[in-house]
């Protein structure tokens, strides 16, 4: 190459011209329904553990 600086400047100009100034649209939420169902199931599991803990404490208090 006779003009490496010119080639570098040309490449930079092409890359700058191809870049978008606007922000890209948000990515679609994949498997959103499945994630929501899993989150609800985790909440139910936590609720069940809390209920079991309360029941255990109540049984211990009755035993005393």
PyMOL Python script that loads the backbone (N, CA, C, O; Angstrom):
from pymol import cmd

cmd.read_pdbstr("""\
ATOM      1  N   UNK A   1       0.839  -1.179   0.000  1.00  0.00           N
ATOM      2  CA  UNK A   1       0.000   0.000   0.000  1.00  0.00           C
ATOM      3  C   UNK A   1       0.886   1.245   0.000  1.00  0.00           C
ATOM      4  O   UNK A   1       1.867   1.329   0.739  1.00  0.00           O
ATOM      5  N   UNK A   2       0.533   2.164  -0.808  1.00  0.00           N
ATOM      6  CA  UNK A   2       1.332   3.381  -0.884  1.00  0.00           C
ATOM      7  C   UNK A   2       0.906   4.410   0.152  1.00  0.00           C
ATOM      8  O   UNK A   2       1.718   5.201   0.632  1.00  0.00           O
ATOM      9  N   UNK A   3      -0.365   4.388   0.485  1.00  0.00           N
ATOM     10  CA  UNK A   3      -0.886   5.403   1.398  1.00  0.00           C
ATOM     11  C   UNK A   3      -1.633   4.723   2.551  1.00  0.00           C
ATOM     12  O   UNK A   3      -2.863   4.677   2.541  1.00  0.00           O
ATOM     13  N   UNK A   4      -0.906   4.195   3.542  1.00  0.00           N
ATOM     14  CA  UNK A   4      -1.607   3.512   4.644  1.00  0.00           C
ATOM     15  C   UNK A   4      -2.444   4.468   5.485  1.00  0.00           C
ATOM     16  O   UNK A   4      -3.483   4.073   6.013  1.00  0.00           O
ATOM     17  N   UNK A   5      -2.017   5.690   5.615  1.00  0.00           N
ATOM     18  CA  UNK A   5      -2.795   6.654   6.403  1.00  0.00           C
ATOM     19  C   UNK A   5      -4.111   6.961   5.700  1.00  0.00           C
ATOM     20  O   UNK A   5      -5.144   7.099   6.355  1.00  0.00           O
ATOM     21  N   UNK A   6      -4.086   7.067   4.392  1.00  0.00           N
ATOM     22  CA  UNK A   6      -5.307   7.328   3.630  1.00  0.00           C
ATOM     23  C   UNK A   6      -6.268   6.156   3.772  1.00  0.00           C
ATOM     24  O   UNK A   6      -7.476   6.357   3.892  1.00  0.00           O
ATOM     25  N   UNK A   7      -5.746   4.939   3.760  1.00  0.00           N
ATOM     26  CA  UNK A   7      -6.599   3.758   3.913  1.00  0.00           C
ATOM     27  C   UNK A   7      -7.231   3.731   5.293  1.00  0.00           C
ATOM     28  O   UNK A   7      -8.405   3.388   5.432  1.00  0.00           O
ATOM     29  N   UNK A   8      -6.468   4.088   6.310  1.00  0.00           N
ATOM     30  CA  UNK A   8      -7.002   4.116   7.675  1.00  0.00           C
ATOM     31  C   UNK A   8      -8.074   5.188   7.800  1.00  0.00           C
ATOM     32  O   UNK A   8      -9.121   4.950   8.402  1.00  0.00           O
ATOM     33  N   UNK A   9      -7.824   6.366   7.235  1.00  0.00           N
ATOM     34  CA  UNK A   9      -8.817   7.437   7.283  1.00  0.00           C
ATOM     35  C   UNK A   9     -10.085   7.052   6.518  1.00  0.00           C
ATOM     36  O   UNK A   9     -11.194   7.362   6.952  1.00  0.00           O
ATOM     37  N   UNK A  10      -9.917   6.381   5.388  1.00  0.00           N
ATOM     38  CA  UNK A  10     -11.074   5.937   4.603  1.00  0.00           C
ATOM     39  C   UNK A  10     -11.887   4.925   5.411  1.00  0.00           C
ATOM     40  O   UNK A  10     -13.115   5.003   5.441  1.00  0.00           O
ATOM     41  N   UNK A  11     -11.212   3.973   6.067  1.00  0.00           N
ATOM     42  CA  UNK A  11     -11.915   2.966   6.871  1.00  0.00           C
ATOM     43  C   UNK A  11     -12.667   3.636   8.022  1.00  0.00           C
ATOM     44  O   UNK A  11     -13.804   3.271   8.322  1.00  0.00           O
ATOM     45  N   UNK A  12     -12.029   4.614   8.662  1.00  0.00           N
ATOM     46  CA  UNK A  12     -12.694   5.317   9.757  1.00  0.00           C
ATOM     47  C   UNK A  12     -13.912   6.078   9.247  1.00  0.00           C
ATOM     48  O   UNK A  12     -14.948   6.108   9.912  1.00  0.00           O
ATOM     49  N   UNK A  13     -13.797   6.685   8.092  1.00  0.00           N
ATOM     50  CA  UNK A  13     -14.910   7.425   7.512  1.00  0.00           C
ATOM     51  C   UNK A  13     -16.073   6.496   7.178  1.00  0.00           C
ATOM     52  O   UNK A  13     -17.231   6.834   7.425  1.00  0.00           O
ATOM     53  N   UNK A  14     -15.769   5.337   6.621  1.00  0.00           N
ATOM     54  CA  UNK A  14     -16.818   4.368   6.275  1.00  0.00           C
ATOM     55  C   UNK A  14     -17.510   3.873   7.543  1.00  0.00           C
ATOM     56  O   UNK A  14     -18.736   3.776   7.584  1.00  0.00           O
ATOM     57  N   UNK A  15     -16.731   3.561   8.573  1.00  0.00           N
ATOM     58  CA  UNK A  15     -17.330   3.086   9.821  1.00  0.00           C
ATOM     59  C   UNK A  15     -18.189   4.164  10.471  1.00  0.00           C
ATOM     60  O   UNK A  15     -19.255   3.867  11.012  1.00  0.00           O
ATOM     61  N   UNK A  16     -17.739   5.394  10.420  1.00  0.00           N
ATOM     62  CA  UNK A  16     -18.512   6.488  10.999  1.00  0.00           C
ATOM     63  C   UNK A  16     -19.806   6.709  10.225  1.00  0.00           C
ATOM     64  O   UNK A  16     -20.840   7.022  10.815  1.00  0.00           O
ATOM     65  N   UNK A  17     -19.751   6.551   8.924  1.00  0.00           N
ATOM     66  CA  UNK A  17     -20.941   6.753   8.103  1.00  0.00           C
ATOM     67  C   UNK A  17     -21.955   5.640   8.307  1.00  0.00           C
ATOM     68  O   UNK A  17     -23.159   5.861   8.174  1.00  0.00           O
ATOM     69  N   UNK A  18     -21.480   4.452   8.628  1.00  0.00           N
ATOM     70  CA  UNK A  18     -22.374   3.311   8.790  1.00  0.00           C
ATOM     71  C   UNK A  18     -22.992   3.230  10.180  1.00  0.00           C
ATOM     72  O   UNK A  18     -23.983   2.527  10.375  1.00  0.00           O
ATOM     73  N   UNK A  19     -22.427   3.930  11.131  1.00  0.00           N
ATOM     74  CA  UNK A  19     -22.969   3.843  12.488  1.00  0.00           C
ATOM     75  C   UNK A  19     -24.299   4.580  12.564  1.00  0.00           C
ATOM     76  O   UNK A  19     -24.537   5.550  11.844  1.00  0.00           O
ATOM     77  N   UNK A  20     -25.168   4.089  13.462  1.00  0.00           N
ATOM     78  CA  UNK A  20     -26.487   4.696  13.618  1.00  0.00           C
ATOM     79  C   UNK A  20     -26.458   5.650  14.790  1.00  0.00           C
ATOM     80  O   UNK A  20     -25.871   5.356  15.831  1.00  0.00           O
ATOM     81  N   UNK A  21     -27.093   6.793  14.616  1.00  0.00           N
ATOM     82  CA  UNK A  21     -27.185   7.754  15.699  1.00  0.00           C
ATOM     83  C   UNK A  21     -28.347   7.445  16.637  1.00  0.00           C
ATOM     84  O   UNK A  21     -28.326   7.824  17.808  1.00  0.00           O
ATOM     85  N   UNK A  22     -29.347   6.762  16.123  1.00  0.00           N
ATOM     86  CA  UNK A  22     -30.515   6.457  16.931  1.00  0.00           C
ATOM     87  C   UNK A  22     -30.267   5.188  17.744  1.00  0.00           C
ATOM     88  O   UNK A  22     -29.494   4.316  17.349  1.00  0.00           O
ATOM     89  N   UNK A  23     -30.929   5.113  18.866  1.00  0.00           N
ATOM     90  CA  UNK A  23     -30.767   3.929  19.704  1.00  0.00           C
ATOM     91  C   UNK A  23     -31.557   2.776  19.095  1.00  0.00           C
ATOM     92  O   UNK A  23     -32.637   2.983  18.543  1.00  0.00           O
ATOM     93  N   UNK A  24     -31.020   1.572  19.195  1.00  0.00           N
ATOM     94  CA  UNK A  24     -31.745   0.431  18.635  1.00  0.00           C
ATOM     95  C   UNK A  24     -32.982   0.128  19.468  1.00  0.00           C
ATOM     96  O   UNK A  24     -33.020   0.450  20.656  1.00  0.00           O
ATOM     97  N   UNK A  25     -33.979  -0.478  18.871  1.00  0.00           N
ATOM     98  CA  UNK A  25     -35.189  -0.810  19.632  1.00  0.00           C
ATOM     99  C   UNK A  25     -34.854  -1.850  20.695  1.00  0.00           C
ATOM    100  O   UNK A  25     -33.919  -2.630  20.516  1.00  0.00           O
ATOM    101  N   UNK A  26     -35.596  -1.874  21.792  1.00  0.00           N
ATOM    102  CA  UNK A  26     -35.302  -2.860  22.833  1.00  0.00           C
ATOM    103  C   UNK A  26     -35.505  -4.280  22.317  1.00  0.00           C
ATOM    104  O   UNK A  26     -36.374  -4.548  21.487  1.00  0.00           O
ATOM    105  N   UNK A  27     -34.686  -5.166  22.830  1.00  0.00           N
ATOM    106  CA  UNK A  27     -34.772  -6.571  22.412  1.00  0.00           C
ATOM    107  C   UNK A  27     -36.080  -7.161  22.933  1.00  0.00           C
ATOM    108  O   UNK A  27     -36.512  -6.829  24.037  1.00  0.00           O
ATOM    109  N   UNK A  28     -36.703  -8.019  22.160  1.00  0.00           N
ATOM    110  CA  UNK A  28     -37.946  -8.632  22.635  1.00  0.00           C
ATOM    111  C   UNK A  28     -37.651  -9.540  23.823  1.00  0.00           C
ATOM    112  O   UNK A  28     -36.600 -10.177  23.896  1.00  0.00           O
ATOM    113  N   UNK A  29     -38.592  -9.582  24.739  1.00  0.00           N
ATOM    114  CA  UNK A  29     -38.414 -10.438  25.909  1.00  0.00           C
ATOM    115  C   UNK A  29     -38.761 -11.870  25.516  1.00  0.00           C
ATOM    116  O   UNK A  29     -39.920 -12.215  25.284  1.00  0.00           O
ATOM    117  N   UNK A  30     -37.735 -12.671  25.452  1.00  0.00           N
ATOM    118  CA  UNK A  30     -37.937 -14.068  25.097  1.00  0.00           C
ATOM    119  C   UNK A  30     -38.388 -14.849  26.324  1.00  0.00           C
ATOM    120  O   UNK A  30     -37.871 -14.650  27.424  1.00  0.00           O
ATOM    121  N   UNK A  31     -39.329 -15.713  26.131  1.00  0.00           N
ATOM    122  CA  UNK A  31     -39.824 -16.596  27.178  1.00  0.00           C
ATOM    123  C   UNK A  31     -40.339 -15.818  28.388  1.00  0.00           C
ATOM    124  O   UNK A  31     -40.186 -16.264  29.525  1.00  0.00           O
ATOM    125  N   UNK A  32     -40.944 -14.665  28.149  1.00  0.00           N
ATOM    126  CA  UNK A  32     -41.445 -13.840  29.252  1.00  0.00           C
ATOM    127  C   UNK A  32     -42.525 -14.568  30.040  1.00  0.00           C
ATOM    128  O   UNK A  32     -42.553 -14.488  31.268  1.00  0.00           O
ATOM    129  N   UNK A  33     -43.406 -15.269  29.357  1.00  0.00           N
ATOM    130  CA  UNK A  33     -44.483 -15.986  30.050  1.00  0.00           C
ATOM    131  C   UNK A  33     -43.920 -17.073  30.951  1.00  0.00           C
ATOM    132  O   UNK A  33     -44.387 -17.263  32.074  1.00  0.00           O
ATOM    133  N   UNK A  34     -42.913 -17.788  30.453  1.00  0.00           N
ATOM    134  CA  UNK A  34     -42.314 -18.855  31.246  1.00  0.00           C
ATOM    135  C   UNK A  34     -41.590 -18.286  32.473  1.00  0.00           C
ATOM    136  O   UNK A  34     -41.668 -18.854  33.562  1.00  0.00           O
ATOM    137  N   UNK A  35     -40.888 -17.165  32.290  1.00  0.00           N
ATOM    138  CA  UNK A  35     -40.194 -16.548  33.427  1.00  0.00           C
ATOM    139  C   UNK A  35     -41.189 -16.066  34.473  1.00  0.00           C
ATOM    140  O   UNK A  35     -40.957 -16.206  35.674  1.00  0.00           O
ATOM    141  N   UNK A  36     -42.298 -15.498  34.011  1.00  0.00           N
ATOM    142  CA  UNK A  36     -43.323 -15.038  34.944  1.00  0.00           C
ATOM    143  C   UNK A  36     -43.909 -16.212  35.728  1.00  0.00           C
ATOM    144  O   UNK A  36     -44.140 -16.110  36.933  1.00  0.00           O
ATOM    145  N   UNK A  37     -44.145 -17.316  35.040  1.00  0.00           N
ATOM    146  CA  UNK A  37     -44.680 -18.505  35.715  1.00  0.00           C
ATOM    147  C   UNK A  37     -43.689 -19.027  36.748  1.00  0.00           C
ATOM    148  O   UNK A  37     -44.089 -19.424  37.842  1.00  0.00           O
ATOM    149  N   UNK A  38     -42.409 -19.030  36.415  1.00  0.00           N
ATOM    150  CA  UNK A  38     -41.399 -19.476  37.377  1.00  0.00           C
ATOM    151  C   UNK A  38     -41.338 -18.549  38.582  1.00  0.00           C
ATOM    152  O   UNK A  38     -41.199 -19.011  39.715  1.00  0.00           O
ATOM    153  N   UNK A  39     -41.443 -17.248  38.345  1.00  0.00           N
ATOM    154  CA  UNK A  39     -41.433 -16.297  39.454  1.00  0.00           C
ATOM    155  C   UNK A  39     -42.630 -16.519  40.378  1.00  0.00           C
ATOM    156  O   UNK A  39     -42.499 -16.466  41.601  1.00  0.00           O
ATOM    157  N   UNK A  40     -43.799 -16.768  39.781  1.00  0.00           N
ATOM    158  CA  UNK A  40     -44.983 -17.035  40.602  1.00  0.00           C
ATOM    159  C   UNK A  40     -44.811 -18.324  41.395  1.00  0.00           C
ATOM    160  O   UNK A  40     -45.215 -18.404  42.555  1.00  0.00           O
ATOM    161  N   UNK A  41     -44.210 -19.331  40.768  1.00  0.00           N
ATOM    162  CA  UNK A  41     -43.988 -20.604  41.461  1.00  0.00           C
ATOM    163  C   UNK A  41     -43.012 -20.420  42.624  1.00  0.00           C
ATOM    164  O   UNK A  41     -43.183 -21.033  43.678  1.00  0.00           O
ATOM    165  N   UNK A  42     -42.001 -19.589  42.441  1.00  0.00           N
ATOM    166  CA  UNK A  42     -41.069 -19.322  43.540  1.00  0.00           C
ATOM    167  C   UNK A  42     -41.787 -18.629  44.689  1.00  0.00           C
ATOM    168  O   UNK A  42     -41.534 -18.927  45.856  1.00  0.00           O
ATOM    169  N   UNK A  43     -42.680 -17.707  44.357  1.00  0.00           N
ATOM    170  CA  UNK A  43     -43.440 -17.014  45.392  1.00  0.00           C
ATOM    171  C   UNK A  43     -44.319 -17.990  46.164  1.00  0.00           C
ATOM    172  O   UNK A  43     -44.429 -17.905  47.388  1.00  0.00           O
ATOM    173  N   UNK A  44     -44.948 -18.921  45.440  1.00  0.00           N
ATOM    174  CA  UNK A  44     -45.803 -19.915  46.090  1.00  0.00           C
ATOM    175  C   UNK A  44     -44.960 -20.808  46.992  1.00  0.00           C
ATOM    176  O   UNK A  44     -45.378 -21.142  48.101  1.00  0.00           O
ATOM    177  N   UNK A  45     -43.778 -21.195  46.524  1.00  0.00           N
ATOM    178  CA  UNK A  45     -42.894 -22.024  47.337  1.00  0.00           C
ATOM    179  C   UNK A  45     -42.482 -21.323  48.613  1.00  0.00           C
ATOM    180  O   UNK A  45     -42.438 -21.944  49.676  1.00  0.00           O
ATOM    181  N   UNK A  46     -42.180 -20.043  48.524  1.00  0.00           N
ATOM    182  CA  UNK A  46     -41.818 -19.264  49.714  1.00  0.00           C
ATOM    183  C   UNK A  46     -42.992 -19.187  50.677  1.00  0.00           C
ATOM    184  O   UNK A  46     -42.814 -19.324  51.887  1.00  0.00           O
ATOM    185  N   UNK A  47     -44.180 -18.970  50.151  1.00  0.00           N
ATOM    186  CA  UNK A  47     -45.383 -18.891  50.983  1.00  0.00           C
ATOM    187  C   UNK A  47     -45.626 -20.218  51.691  1.00  0.00           C
ATOM    188  O   UNK A  47     -45.984 -20.236  52.869  1.00  0.00           O
ATOM    189  N   UNK A  48     -45.437 -21.318  50.989  1.00  0.00           N
ATOM    190  CA  UNK A  48     -45.634 -22.633  51.591  1.00  0.00           C
ATOM    191  C   UNK A  48     -44.621 -22.880  52.706  1.00  0.00           C
ATOM    192  O   UNK A  48     -44.973 -23.429  53.749  1.00  0.00           O
ATOM    193  N   UNK A  49     -43.371 -22.481  52.495  1.00  0.00           N
ATOM    194  CA  UNK A  49     -42.359 -22.653  53.531  1.00  0.00           C
ATOM    195  C   UNK A  49     -42.689 -21.820  54.767  1.00  0.00           C
ATOM    196  O   UNK A  49     -42.504 -22.280  55.894  1.00  0.00           O
ATOM    197  N   UNK A  50     -43.171 -20.612  54.564  1.00  0.00           N
ATOM    198  CA  UNK A  50     -43.544 -19.764  55.693  1.00  0.00           C
ATOM    199  C   UNK A  50     -44.723 -20.363  56.456  1.00  0.00           C
ATOM    200  O   UNK A  50     -44.741 -20.338  57.686  1.00  0.00           O
ATOM    201  N   UNK A  51     -45.704 -20.900  55.736  1.00  0.00           N
ATOM    202  CA  UNK A  51     -46.870 -21.505  56.382  1.00  0.00           C
ATOM    203  C   UNK A  51     -46.448 -22.743  57.175  1.00  0.00           C
ATOM    204  O   UNK A  51     -46.930 -22.959  58.287  1.00  0.00           O
ATOM    205  N   UNK A  52     -45.562 -23.547  56.616  1.00  0.00           N
ATOM    206  CA  UNK A  52     -45.088 -24.735  57.315  1.00  0.00           C
ATOM    207  C   UNK A  52     -44.309 -24.346  58.568  1.00  0.00           C
ATOM    208  O   UNK A  52     -44.420 -25.011  59.598  1.00  0.00           O
ATOM    209  N   UNK A  53     -43.530 -23.284  58.487  1.00  0.00           N
ATOM    210  CA  UNK A  53     -42.770 -22.818  59.643  1.00  0.00           C
ATOM    211  C   UNK A  53     -43.713 -22.327  60.740  1.00  0.00           C
ATOM    212  O   UNK A  53     -43.497 -22.614  61.918  1.00  0.00           O
ATOM    213  N   UNK A  54     -44.748 -21.595  60.363  1.00  0.00           N
ATOM    214  CA  UNK A  54     -45.713 -21.123  61.349  1.00  0.00           C
ATOM    215  C   UNK A  54     -46.435 -22.294  62.009  1.00  0.00           C
ATOM    216  O   UNK A  54     -46.668 -22.288  63.218  1.00  0.00           O
ATOM    217  N   UNK A  55     -46.784 -23.293  61.212  1.00  0.00           N
ATOM    218  CA  UNK A  55     -47.473 -24.463  61.749  1.00  0.00           C
ATOM    219  C   UNK A  55     -46.557 -25.216  62.712  1.00  0.00           C
ATOM    220  O   UNK A  55     -47.016 -25.689  63.752  1.00  0.00           O
ATOM    221  N   UNK A  56     -45.286 -25.332  62.386  1.00  0.00           N
ATOM    222  CA  UNK A  56     -44.325 -26.011  63.255  1.00  0.00           C
ATOM    223  C   UNK A  56     -44.211 -25.267  64.589  1.00  0.00           C
ATOM    224  O   UNK A  56     -44.199 -25.884  65.654  1.00  0.00           O
ATOM    225  N   UNK A  57     -44.126 -23.928  64.517  1.00  0.00           N
ATOM    226  CA  UNK A  57     -44.025 -23.150  65.748  1.00  0.00           C
ATOM    227  C   UNK A  57     -45.274 -23.301  66.604  1.00  0.00           C
ATOM    228  O   UNK A  57     -45.184 -23.395  67.829  1.00  0.00           O
ATOM    229  N   UNK A  58     -46.439 -23.324  65.964  1.00  0.00           N
ATOM    230  CA  UNK A  58     -47.696 -23.482  66.702  1.00  0.00           C
ATOM    231  C   UNK A  58     -47.741 -24.850  67.381  1.00  0.00           C
ATOM    232  O   UNK A  58     -48.193 -24.957  68.521  1.00  0.00           O
ATOM    233  N   UNK A  59     -47.282 -25.886  66.699  1.00  0.00           N
ATOM    234  CA  UNK A  59     -47.271 -27.218  67.290  1.00  0.00           C
ATOM    235  C   UNK A  59     -46.285 -27.283  68.454  1.00  0.00           C
ATOM    236  O   UNK A  59     -46.558 -27.947  69.454  1.00  0.00           O
ATOM    237  N   UNK A  60     -45.147 -26.605  68.341  1.00  0.00           N
ATOM    238  CA  UNK A  60     -44.172 -26.590  69.436  1.00  0.00           C
ATOM    239  C   UNK A  60     -44.725 -25.858  70.645  1.00  0.00           C
ATOM    240  O   UNK A  60     -44.480 -26.260  71.782  1.00  0.00           O
ATOM    241  N   UNK A  61     -45.469 -24.784  70.408  1.00  0.00           N
ATOM    242  CA  UNK A  61     -46.041 -24.046  71.532  1.00  0.00           C
ATOM    243  C   UNK A  61     -47.124 -24.862  72.241  1.00  0.00           C
ATOM    244  O   UNK A  61     -47.273 -24.781  73.460  1.00  0.00           O
ATOM    245  N   UNK A  62     -47.880 -25.653  71.463  1.00  0.00           N
ATOM    246  CA  UNK A  62     -48.921 -26.490  72.070  1.00  0.00           C
ATOM    247  C   UNK A  62     -48.270 -27.615  72.890  1.00  0.00           C
ATOM    248  O   UNK A  62     -48.813 -28.035  73.912  1.00  0.00           O
ATOM    249  N   UNK A  63     -47.128 -28.089  72.446  1.00  0.00           N
ATOM    250  CA  UNK A  63     -46.465 -29.185  73.130  1.00  0.00           C
ATOM    251  C   UNK A  63     -45.875 -28.734  74.459  1.00  0.00           C
ATOM    252  O   UNK A  63     -45.638 -29.567  75.334  1.00  0.00           O
ATOM    253  N   UNK A  64     -45.637 -27.469  74.631  1.00  0.00           N
ATOM    254  CA  UNK A  64     -45.024 -26.989  75.881  1.00  0.00           C
ATOM    255  C   UNK A  64     -45.986 -26.861  76.975  1.00  0.00           C
ATOM    256  O   UNK A  64     -45.613 -26.470  78.082  1.00  0.00           O
TER     257      UNK A  64
END
""", "prot")
cmd.dss("prot")
cmd.show_as("cartoon", "prot")
cmd.util.cbc("prot")
cmd.orient("prot")
